Amino acid sequence: MEKRYQVFVSSTYADLKEERQKVIQALMELDCIPAGMELFPAADEEQFEFIKRVIDDCDYYLLIVGGRYGSLTAQGISYTEQEYEYALNRGLKVVALIHEKPDEIPFGKSEQHPELRNLLQAFRDRVATDRLVRFWRSADQLPGIVALSLSKTIKMFPAIGWVRADRASSEELLSEINDLRKQNSQLQSALAELPKSRPAPIPNLAGLDEVIELHGAYYRDGGRRTWKAQATWSELFGFIAPYLIKHPNDATVKGILKDALFAKSGSYGTNAILDDQEFQTVAVQLKALDLIKLSYSKTVQGGMGLFWSATQVGEKFTYELRAVRSTKNV
């Protein structure tokens, strides 16, 4: 079926006119339907209600981040970040294009107010932490990046798309039958491979209800002191589980775990730290229990970082640990 996908292009406007034009041209050459602030260049709260309806009709969300954060909403974030937040809440797949060298952006196209520069950096970090991104340095690079990134995203995460009404019924039925046939074949192949793909069990692996004691240090009254806390492996995973949906980096997970354990220790003070060797043991154990996945990906600064996420087993266990049960009698 000849589908066309609608893509919402989000960015600041005045500083990225050339970049937006090239991205929109690339989308049209991919037979996509671009949508963005060209339809509504005035950014305000009333316009955002219309923007939300446009995003609701889109299949994918393409974000371009340059050297400006943009004007602020009443909530203290830019209209671009507000659009990004709404697209995430709607479950749209995001293609993020971040300028690789913000220090090289001309002064006139960069944020000059320190507070806005800090907000822009926080936004860049947030976008890069949540997902893999593509980096660009000039407008001429964007069409090629868009073509590769969006084509891969469409292939991996096919959306509903738009089809001419006079072709939808018969082609849609044939497509559904073909998709079901492919899914059936894939499931049968996966089932056949399952016994061979299971890792060998680790002998005498500590269970979720077993206790470990973790240690760290902190400062109080001008001196360095130590703290310790006991927790089961189930508790340790429960501390970090809700955050894994955002694919946090290693340092973020360590900070979350440190804060929870330091509070559990009953100590009070400043600059608390968690013993790094013990943190590495926690990572290895949770991976051995098939609760987490660890992967190296490119960071917003261009280097590589270690990122955490939950496995299917971990996601299910997260619901068991943190989902709220009804108090009503069934």
N, C-alpha and C positions, 0 to 999 in steps of 0.2 A: 504494500500500500504506500502511495506517495504522501507521506505526512510532511507537514511543515511545523517546526517548533518555534514557539514564541519565546524570545529571550529578553529579559529586562536588563538594561544596561544602566548601572548605578555608578555615580562618581560625583565629585565636585564639577562645576560646569565651566566657569570662565577660564580656568587654567588648563583645562583638558579638552578644549573644543576640537583641536586637531586630532588628538588621540581618540576621542569619541567618534569622530567622522570616519577614521580608518577602521575602527572596530565595527561600526554599523555597516560599512561597506563590505567588510569581511563576512559579517553575518548574512547579508543579502546574497553574497556569492555562494554561501552554504545553503541557500534556499530557506533560511530562517526568517522569522518575523521579528525585527528589532522593536523594542519599546523602551522609552526613557524620557528624560526630562525635556527633550526637544518638544514633546507634546505639551508640557506645562512648565516652562522655565522659572516661573515665580514660585519660590519655595516658602510655604507657610503651612500652618496646621490645617486650614480648610482644604488646601490642595492635597495634603497628605491622605485625606479620606478618599480622594479620587485615585491617588497613586496606589493605595492598597487594593482597590478594585482591579487596577491594571495588573498588579503583581499576582493577584488571585487567578488571573487568566493566563499567566505565563507558565512555561514548562521548566525554564532554567533561569538562574540569576547570575549575571556577570558583573563583577565588581572591579573597578579600576581605582587604584590608590596612587596618587601622585604626591605633591608636596604641600597640599593644603588639606586641612581638616574640614573647613566649611563653616557656614553660619550655624548657630546653635538653636535648638528647639527649646521649648519651655522646660523640658526635662534635663537640659544641660548637655545634650549630645547633638552631634551634627545630624542634618537631615539624611546624609548618606548612611551614617551608622543606624539611624532609625529605620531606613529602608532595609538595610542588611539584617537588622534584628527581626523585622517583620517577615522577611523571606525565610529566615531560619525557622521561625515559629510555624510558617506554612509548610515546612518540610521540603522546600525547593533545593535542588542540588546547586551548589555554588561553584563557579569558576572564578578564582581570585587572581588578579593580576596586580602585583605590587612593584612599584619602582625600586630597582635594585640599589641605586645609589642616590638617596634623597639629598645628600650633601652636594651633588653635582647639578641639582635642579636650579635654574636661574632664580635670583633673589625675588624677582617680581612674581614668580609662580610658587613661592614658598610661604609658609606661615611665618610671620614676623613677631607675633605675640608669643611670649614664652609659654603661657598657659595652653594656647592652641597647639603649639608644637608638642607639648607633653601629651595632650589628648590624641594628637595624630599618632605619636609613637605607641601609645597604649592601644589604639585601634589597630595599627599594623601588627602589633604583637598578638592581639586577640585573634585576628583573622588567620595569622600564620600558625598559631597554636592549635586552632580548631581543625585545621585541614592542611593538606599539601597545597602549595601555591606556585604560581609561575611568576618569575621576575622579568622585568623589562627595563631598558634604559633609554630607548628612543621610540617615537611614534611609529617609525617604519618597521619595528620588530613586531608590533602588535598583531597585524593581520595573520602572520604565520603562527604566532603563539595561540591566537584564538582558534584558528582552523584545527590545529593539533589537539588542543585542550578540549574544545567543545565536541569535536568528533569522538574523542575517547570517552567523554562523559556521556554522550548520547548512547554510545555502544554499550557502556557498562550499566547505565541507569536510564533505560528508555522511558520516556514520559508519554503522556496521552497524545499530545500534538493536535494538529488541526488537519481535517480532510474535507475536500469538497463534498457537499451534502449529496450530490447525485452519484457519488462513488462509494459512499461510506458503508452502506448496508452489506452488499455482497462481498466486498473486499475485506471488511472488518470480520465477517464470519469466517472467511477462508484464513485470514491471518490468525484468528483465535485458535482455529483447529490446528494450524501449523505450529503455533507456539506451544500448545498443549502436547503435541507429538514430540517436539524438541525437549520439553520439560520432562516428559515421561522417559525419554531416552537418557537424558542427563541423570535423572534420579536412579535409573537402573544401573548406569555405569558407576555412579557414586556408591551405591549399595554394594556392588561387586568389589569395589576397591576398599571398602570400609575396614574389613578385618586386617588387611595388609598395612593400612595407614595408621592403625592404633599404635601408639608408643608402648614399649614394654613397661609394665608397672615397676615403680621404684620400691625395693624391699624396705619394710619398716619405716615408711614415710609418716611423719607426724600428722595426725588427723586434725580436722578443723576445731575440735573441742579441746585439744591439748594446749597447754599454757607455755608461753615463753616470756622471759624477763628481759626487758630492753633498758638501756641506760643512756644517759646524756649529761650535759653540763649546763649551767646557767650562772648568772651573776646576781648577787644580792649583797647589800651593805658593803659594796666596794670589793667583794671577794668572789672568787670562783668556787662554785659548789657543784655537787653532782646530784642527779635525780635518777630514779628507777621506777619502772611501772611494769606490771604484769598484765598480760592480755592473751586471750586465745587467738588462734589463727583466724577464726571466724570473726572475732572482734576487729582484728587488724584490717581484714579485707573490708569490713563494714565501714570503717573510718574513711576509706578512700573510694569505695565503690561508686557513690553518686557522682563523683568528679570525673570518672573515667570516660563518660560519654563525650567529654570535650577533648579527649586525647591529650592530657597534660604531659608536660615534659618531666624528666626525672627529678629535677630540683623542686618543682611544684608539688609532686607527690610526697617527696621527703618533708617538705614544709607542712603539708596537711597532716601527715602522720606524726611529725614532731609535736605540733600544737595539741593534737588529741591526746597523745601519750603524756605530755608534760602536764596537761590539765588533770589527767587520770592519776598522776603521781602525787597530787596534792601539794606540790611545791609551788612557790611563787617567786618571781624575779624577772629578770630581763635577759635578752639575747640567748634564749635557750637553744641548744643544739642537740641533735640525735647522733649517736655514734654511727659513723658511716659504714663500718664493717657490718654492724648489726642490721643497718638498713639494706645493705646488699644481700644479706641472708634472707630478709623479708621478701625481697624481690625474687630471689631464686626459689624460695619455698612456695610463694603464691603462683609462680609460673609452673612449678612441679605439680601443684594441685590443679592445674589447668583452669585457673581463675583469671589470669591476665596474659596479655601479649605485650612483648617489648619489641619496638622497631626503631631503626635509625632513619630519620628523614631530615630534609633540609630545613633550616631555621630561617626566620625573617632576616637575620643578619648575613645569611649566605653560607653559614657553616652547617655542620651536621649535629643533630641532637637525638637523644634517646627519649622516645615517647611511649606512654602507657595507654593501654585500652583493655577492655574486658573481652574475654572469650564468650562463646555462646553459653558455656557453663557458668561463667562469671556473671553474665547478664541475668540469667535465671536466678542465681543465688542472691543477686542484688535485690531483686523483687521480694524474695523470701525474707531478707534481712531488713529492708528499709520501707517496703510498701506498707501503707496504713490499712489495717483490717477494720471492717465495719464493727461498730459496737452494738448494732441493732440485732435483735434476735431473729434468726432465720426460721 
